[in-house]
Amino acid sequence: MSDSVIIKLDGEEIDLNPFVYKIFKNAIRGMLESLDDVSGTKKVEIEINYKKELDEDS
């Protein structure tokens, strides 16, 4: 299995350009590698739920 980054907004997968793909992959990998007991991990799932609507002007 090759590396992959999948981002879904409200269940819909969004396309990532190569630059954004690399940013997400490397940032998350870097954060995880600083933690104990994550060596050998094959799959990481991160879920963020917003409690309120995002302000469209920000």
Summary of the structure (lengths in Angstrom):
residues: 58
radius of gyration: 14.0
end to end distance: 37.8
largest distance: 41.6
contacts: 66
relative contact order: 0.12
helix: 28%
strand: 10%
